Amino acid sequence: MLRLLPPLLVLVLWVYCLVDVITAREDSVRNLAKTWWLLIVFFFPLAGSLAWFIAGRPVAVRPLTREQGAAPSYPEYERRGRFAAADPEKDEEFLRKVRERAEAQRRAHELKKREEQRREQEGPDPL
């Protein structure tokens, strides 16, 4: 039983690495193309698996911090390339304008609604 343990460990490592290579994203694999890594791991079980862990496996991407430009508390904004406003005063000005516009739209809708209700109460237009 003890002599079977090392080959069994190599087999488990080999299968794990094969699955890991196959499921890795093509653009995140390091140093070689994904196809080459698959061939290396497949034909050289121990050496290929170790090489995959050392040189080919994708590095985990950490979410951006606030200092790096992420907007915290919103996971959809924590991906790379998505940045938060750098100037709080401009951000507040933008939000103020958005509120004013929304309020103007709400008032216009209420006015239109009241006008339609008034027309309905007066009845059809005489010809």
Backbone as JSON, one array per atom type, in Angstrom:
{
  "sequence": "MLRLLPPLLVLVLWVYCLVDVITAREDSVRNLAKTWWLLIVFFFPLAGSLAWFIAGRPVAVRPLTREQGAAPSYPEYERRGRFAAADPEKDEEFLRKVRERAEAQRRAHELKKREEQRREQEGPDPL",
  "N": [[0.82, -1.21, 0.0], [1.94, 1.24, 0.74], [3.81, 1.63, -1.25], [2.22, 2.22, -3.4], [1.26, 4.71, -2.93], [2.86, 7.13, -3.76], [2.68, 6.96, -6.72], [-0.1, 7.17, -6.9], [-0.57, 9.7, -5.8], [0.74, 11.26, -7.74], [-0.92, 10.72, -9.91], [-3.37, 11.83, -9.02], [-2.56, 14.54, -8.77], [-1.9, 15.01, -11.46], [-4.38, 14.66, -12.8], [-5.84, 16.69, -11.55], [-4.37, 18.95, -12.42], [-4.72, 18.76, -15.2], [-7.49, 19.22, -15.42], [-7.51, 21.77, -14.33], [-5.98, 23.23, -16.2], [-7.61, 22.95, -18.46], [-9.95, 24.28, -17.65], [-9.05, 26.84, -17.19], [-9.0, 30.31, -18.1], [-8.23, 31.41, -21.37], [-6.92, 33.87, -21.78], [-5.77, 34.37, -19.33], [-3.79, 32.59, -18.71], [-0.38, 32.0, -18.01], [2.83, 32.65, -19.58], [2.88, 30.56, -21.67], [0.82, 29.43, -24.41], [-2.5, 28.21, -23.81], [-3.03, 25.74, -25.03], [-0.47, 24.65, -25.39], [0.27, 24.3, -22.71], [-1.58, 22.38, -21.96], [-0.77, 20.2, -23.53], [1.84, 19.79, -22.5], [1.32, 19.17, -19.78], [-0.24, 16.89, -20.17], [1.47, 15.02, -21.52], [3.74, 14.89, -19.88], [3.36, 13.95, -16.95], [4.21, 14.37, -14.09], [6.36, 16.32, -14.14], [5.21, 18.2, -15.91], [2.89, 18.91, -14.51], [3.96, 20.11, -12.21], [5.36, 22.21, -13.44], [3.2, 23.62, -14.51], [1.95, 24.56, -12.15], [3.99, 26.23, -11.2], [4.74, 28.0, -13.32], [2.64, 28.45, -15.14], [0.01, 28.6, -14.23], [-2.84, 30.7, -13.76], [-2.63, 33.84, -12.07], [-4.31, 34.85, -9.17], [-6.57, 37.54, -9.33], [-6.73, 40.37, -7.46], [-9.36, 42.32, -5.98], [-9.83, 45.81, -6.7], [-8.76, 48.46, -4.54], [-10.08, 51.3, -2.71], [-8.2, 53.34, -2.92], [-6.98, 52.67, -5.27], [-8.89, 53.23, -7.08], [-11.38, 52.01, -6.98], [-14.91, 51.7, -6.39], [-16.12, 51.23, -3.35], [-18.27, 48.8, -1.7], [-19.94, 48.15, -3.76], [-20.03, 45.48, -5.61], [-20.1, 45.14, -8.41], [-18.67, 47.27, -9.31], [-16.09, 46.8, -8.55], [-14.41, 45.6, -10.31], [-11.52, 45.4, -12.45], [-10.45, 48.3, -14.24], [-12.67, 49.8, -13.83], [-13.47, 52.78, -12.44], [-13.78, 54.98, -9.64], [-15.22, 58.25, -8.97], [-12.93, 60.94, -8.93], [-12.98, 63.5, -7.97], [-14.72, 64.75, -5.41], [-16.34, 67.08, -5.24], [-17.15, 67.62, -7.89], [-18.56, 65.31, -8.28], [-20.68, 65.61, -6.44], [-21.88, 67.87, -7.6], [-22.73, 66.79, -10.05], [-24.59, 64.88, -9.11], [-26.45, 66.63, -7.94], [-27.43, 67.96, -10.22], [-28.61, 65.79, -11.51], [-30.65, 65.16, -9.69], [-32.16, 67.56, -9.86], [-32.98, 67.44, -12.54], [-34.52, 65.09, -12.5], [-36.53, 65.88, -10.76], [-37.69, 67.95, -12.27], [-38.67, 66.47, -14.43], [-40.52, 64.88, -13.05], [-42.34, 66.86, -12.18], [-43.26, 67.79, -14.69], [-44.52, 65.49, -15.63], [-46.57, 65.18, -13.72], [-48.02, 67.53, -14.23], [-48.86, 67.05, -16.85], [-50.44, 64.8, -16.39], [-52.48, 65.88, -14.74], [-53.6, 67.65, -16.57], [-54.64, 65.88, -18.49], [-56.54, 64.58, -16.89], [-58.25, 66.72, -16.37], [-59.24, 67.25, -18.94], [-60.64, 64.87, -19.4], [-62.67, 65.12, -17.49], [-64.08, 67.31, -18.46], [-65.24, 66.37, -20.71], [-65.96, 65.21, -24.14], [-64.58, 67.07, -26.95], [-66.51, 69.58, -28.48], [-67.57, 69.71, -31.86]],
  "CA": [[0.0, 0.0, 0.0], [2.81, 2.41, 0.84], [4.47, 1.84, -2.53], [1.24, 2.75, -4.34], [0.91, 6.08, -2.57], [3.43, 8.15, -4.65], [2.04, 7.01, -8.04], [-1.47, 7.64, -6.74], [-0.5, 11.15, -5.63], [1.06, 11.84, -9.04], [-2.14, 10.6, -10.72], [-4.32, 12.84, -8.54], [-2.01, 15.84, -9.17], [-1.99, 15.09, -12.91], [-5.79, 14.87, -13.16], [-6.19, 18.03, -11.08], [-3.75, 19.94, -13.3], [-5.39, 18.69, -16.49], [-8.77, 19.92, -15.29], [-7.2, 23.18, -14.09], [-5.57, 23.81, -17.48], [-8.77, 22.99, -19.35], [-10.94, 25.27, -17.19], [-8.45, 28.18, -17.08], [-9.3, 31.21, -19.21], [-7.12, 31.5, -22.32], [-6.19, 35.12, -21.62], [-5.16, 34.5, -18.01], [-2.71, 31.61, -18.58], [0.9, 32.69, -18.1], [4.05, 32.19, -20.25], [2.63, 29.8, -22.9], [-0.6, 29.32, -24.76], [-3.22, 27.17, -23.07], [-2.87, 24.47, -25.75], [0.86, 24.12, -25.06], [0.23, 23.82, -21.32], [-2.35, 21.14, -21.95], [0.1, 19.15, -24.07], [2.94, 19.55, -21.55], [0.78, 18.46, -18.61], [-0.73, 15.59, -20.6], [2.55, 14.1, -21.87], [4.72, 14.81, -18.78], [2.46, 14.11, -15.79], [4.77, 14.99, -12.88], [7.08, 17.56, -14.48], [4.27, 19.14, -16.49], [2.0, 19.42, -13.45], [4.74, 21.05, -11.39], [5.62, 23.4, -14.26], [1.94, 24.36, -14.57], [1.77, 25.28, -10.88], [5.03, 27.25, -11.01], [4.9, 28.99, -14.38], [1.53, 28.64, -16.07], [-1.28, 28.81, -13.59], [-3.2, 32.12, -13.63], [-2.52, 34.47, -10.76], [-5.6, 35.39, -8.73], [-6.64, 38.99, -9.41], [-7.36, 40.95, -6.27], [-10.21, 43.47, -6.28], [-9.23, 47.12, -6.47], [-9.09, 49.17, -3.31], [-10.56, 52.66, -2.95], [-7.05, 54.13, -3.34], [-6.67, 52.31, -6.66], [-9.95, 53.75, -7.92], [-12.63, 51.23, -6.92], [-16.0, 52.23, -5.6], [-16.42, 50.15, -2.42], [-19.64, 48.4, -1.37], [-20.66, 47.78, -4.97], [-19.16, 44.49, -6.25], [-20.0, 45.29, -9.86], [-17.7, 48.32, -9.59], [-14.77, 46.43, -8.05], [-13.61, 44.95, -11.33], [-10.45, 46.24, -12.99], [-10.85, 49.18, -15.32], [-13.84, 50.57, -13.41], [-12.92, 53.69, -11.44], [-14.7, 55.88, -8.94], [-14.96, 59.66, -9.2], [-11.75, 61.4, -8.22], [-13.26, 64.8, -7.38], [-16.02, 64.69, -4.73], [-17.15, 68.26, -5.54], [-17.78, 67.41, -9.19], [-19.53, 64.23, -8.09], [-21.85, 66.21, -5.8], [-22.53, 68.73, -8.59], [-23.41, 65.91, -10.98], [-25.76, 64.33, -8.43], [-27.42, 67.72, -7.78], [-28.06, 68.15, -11.52], [-29.47, 64.63, -11.75], [-31.85, 65.34, -8.86], [-32.95, 68.65, -10.44], [-33.6, 66.95, -13.77], [-35.55, 64.13, -12.12], [-37.64, 66.65, -10.19], [-38.36, 68.64, -13.38], [-39.42, 65.45, -15.16], [-41.65, 64.5, -12.22], [-43.32, 67.96, -12.24], [-43.85, 67.8, -16.04], [-45.43, 64.35, -15.7], [-47.75, 65.51, -12.9], [-48.78, 68.55, -14.95], [-49.5, 66.38, -17.98], [-51.47, 63.93, -15.84], [-53.59, 66.74, -14.32], [-54.23, 68.17, -17.78], [-55.43, 64.78, -19.07], [-57.7, 64.37, -16.02], [-59.15, 67.86, -16.59], [-59.9, 67.05, -20.23], [-61.59, 63.77, -19.24], [-63.81, 65.61, -16.72], [-64.86, 68.24, -19.26], [-65.99, 65.63, -21.74], [-65.39, 65.31, -25.5], [-64.57, 68.4, -27.57], [-67.59, 69.77, -29.47], [-67.11, 70.07, -33.2]],
  "C": [[0.86, 1.26, 0.0], [3.51, 2.69, -0.48], [3.5, 2.41, -3.58], [0.91, 4.23, -4.09], [1.55, 7.12, -3.49], [2.83, 8.13, -6.06], [0.59, 7.5, -7.98], [-1.52, 9.16, -6.56], [-0.18, 11.85, -6.95], [-0.17, 11.81, -9.95], [-3.17, 11.66, -10.32], [-3.85, 14.24, -8.94], [-2.17, 16.05, -10.67], [-3.42, 15.38, -13.36], [-6.24, 16.28, -12.75], [-5.63, 19.09, -12.03], [-4.38, 19.93, -14.69], [-6.72, 19.46, -16.46], [-8.54, 21.42, -15.1], [-6.8, 23.88, -15.38], [-6.79, 23.97, -18.4], [-9.75, 24.09, -18.95], [-10.38, 26.68, -17.06], [-8.83, 29.02, -18.3], [-8.05, 31.38, -20.07], [-6.27, 32.74, -22.08], [-5.52, 35.28, -20.26], [-4.01, 33.52, -17.79], [-1.38, 32.32, -18.83], [1.92, 31.92, -18.95], [3.86, 31.39, -21.53], [1.14, 29.83, -23.2], [-1.21, 28.15, -24.01], [-3.04, 25.8, -23.72], [-1.52, 23.83, -25.42], [0.89, 23.59, -23.64], [-0.51, 22.49, -21.23], [-1.5, 19.98, -22.45], [1.23, 18.8, -23.1], [2.44, 18.75, -20.36], [0.33, 17.05, -18.99], [0.41, 14.59, -20.83], [3.63, 13.94, -20.79], [3.99, 15.01, -17.46], [3.08, 14.82, -14.59], [5.44, 16.32, -13.2], [6.13, 18.62, -15.05], [3.34, 19.74, -15.46], [2.72, 20.43, -12.57], [5.02, 22.33, -12.15], [4.36, 24.25, -14.37], [1.72, 25.18, -13.31], [2.75, 26.43, -10.74], [4.94, 28.35, -12.05], [3.66, 29.27, -15.23], [0.21, 29.0, -15.45], [-1.59, 30.29, -13.45], [-3.07, 32.61, -12.19], [-3.88, 35.05, -10.4], [-5.55, 36.91, -8.75], [-7.38, 39.5, -8.18], [-8.24, 42.13, -6.67], [-9.48, 44.77, -5.97], [-9.65, 47.68, -5.12], [-9.58, 50.57, -3.68], [-9.41, 53.54, -3.46], [-6.67, 53.85, -4.79], [-7.79, 52.71, -7.6], [-11.25, 52.96, -7.89], [-13.67, 51.97, -6.09], [-16.43, 51.12, -4.64], [-17.92, 49.95, -2.2], [-20.48, 48.06, -2.58], [-19.8, 46.8, -5.75], [-19.03, 44.66, -7.75], [-19.02, 46.38, -10.25], [-16.29, 47.96, -9.15], [-13.93, 45.7, -9.09], [-12.59, 45.93, -11.9], [-10.97, 47.08, -14.15], [-12.06, 50.04, -14.98], [-13.38, 51.47, -12.27], [-13.99, 54.61, -10.86], [-14.32, 57.33, -9.26], [-13.78, 60.12, -8.35], [-12.0, 62.72, -7.49], [-14.64, 64.79, -6.74], [-16.91, 65.89, -5.03], [-17.87, 68.12, -6.88], [-18.84, 66.31, -9.1], [-20.81, 64.77, -7.47], [-22.61, 67.11, -6.78], [-23.32, 67.89, -9.59], [-24.69, 65.35, -10.35], [-26.84, 65.39, -8.23], [-28.16, 67.95, -9.1], [-29.01, 67.0, -11.86], [-30.77, 64.76, -10.96], [-32.76, 66.43, -9.43], [-33.68, 68.18, -11.7], [-34.74, 65.97, -13.46], [-36.77, 64.86, -11.55], [-38.41, 67.39, -11.28], [-39.2, 67.65, -14.2], [-40.66, 65.02, -14.37], [-42.74, 65.58, -12.26], [-44.01, 67.99, -13.6], [-44.84, 66.65, -16.18], [-46.7, 64.62, -14.9], [-48.64, 66.52, -13.61], [-49.54, 67.92, -16.11], [-50.65, 65.49, -17.51], [-52.7, 64.73, -15.4], [-54.35, 67.29, -15.53], [-55.11, 67.12, -18.43], [-56.68, 64.52, -18.22], [-58.73, 65.49, -16.21], [-59.92, 67.7, -17.89], [-60.95, 65.94, -20.14], [-62.86, 64.24, -18.49], [-64.67, 66.57, -17.55], [-65.67, 67.54, -20.33], [-65.35, 65.82, -23.11], [-65.5, 66.73, -26.05], [-65.72, 68.51, -28.56], [-67.0, 70.2, -30.8], [-67.88, 71.17, -33.78]]
}
